Amino acid sequence: MNESALHPAAPELEGFAQTRVEIQLEELPEVVVESIMQAYPDAIFLDAELITAVDGSVIAYAVEIEDDDVELEIHLDPNGTILDSELETNK
C-alpha cells in the first residue's frame, strides 16, 4: 500500500479531512465491484484507492476503470453506491 497526501475526493466528500491509500484490486469489497460491473459491464479495473477519514473509518473507494477505451475514476461509498464518476485526463 502506498499512502498519498491528503487531498479531496468526490465533491460529496469535500470538507472532510481524508487520506487516500492505494489498494490491490482484490481488496475491493464485493459490493463495490458488483456495483461497478452493473453500471459498466465491460469495465476493465485499473487501480483502486481506499479513502479514509482521519479516524481511520472508510469514507469511500476511488476506482479507476477503462470502459470503451475511456478511463474513468468512480467514487463509491462503502455500501457500493456510486457517488460520482469523472473522466481521467492524465494518461
N, C-alpha and C positions, 0 to 999 in steps of 0.2 A: 504494500500500500504506500502510495506517495501522497503526503499531505500537501495541499496547496494553501495559499494565503486566504485570508478571509475576503470574500467578495460576494456580491449579490447573486442570487439565482433567478428564479422566476419572479415576475412582478408581484405575484401574490405573496412572495416570501420576503420582499424588500422590507427593511426596517428591523429585521431580526439579525442579531449577531450570529454568524454561522461559519462553519468550516466545511470545505469540500474535500473529500478524500477519494482518490481513485480506488475502485474495487474491481475484482475479477468479475466477468460477466456471470460466472457460475454462482456468485454470491448474491445476485439479484433475487428477491423474493419471487416465488412462482406467480403470485397475483400481479406483480409488476410486469413480468414477461408476458403473461396471458393478456393483459390489457393492451400492451403494445401490439401483440400479434393480432388482436381483434381489430384494432384501428388501422394497422399497417400489415396486412397478411404476407406481403413479400419482403418484409424488413430483414435486413442483414444487420445484426448487432455489431457495433464497432468498439464502443467502450462505455464505461459507466462510472458514476461518482455517487457517493453517499453524502448527503447534505445533512449536517447535524447542527443542533443548537449548541450554545456554549456549555450547557449542562450535559451534553452528550446524547440527548434524545434525538431520534431520527425525525427530521422535518420532511425530507423528500429524497427522491432519486433523480439524477440527471443522466439520461441515457442517449448516447449518440448512435443513430442508425443511418443506414443507406436504404432508400426506397425509391425505385425507379430512377436510379442514377442521381438522386438528390440526397444530400446529407442533412439530417435534421437533429436537433437536440430537443429531447422531450423531457419535461419535468412532470413527475408523478408523486403523489403523496404516498405514504406507506401502505395505504389500502389499495393502491393501483389506479386511483383516479387521475386521469391526465389533467394537469393544471394548465399547461400551455406547450407549444412547440414553436421552434424557430429554425429558420434556415441557417446552416453552418456556412460561413463565408470564408473561413481561414483554412483553405485547403492547401 
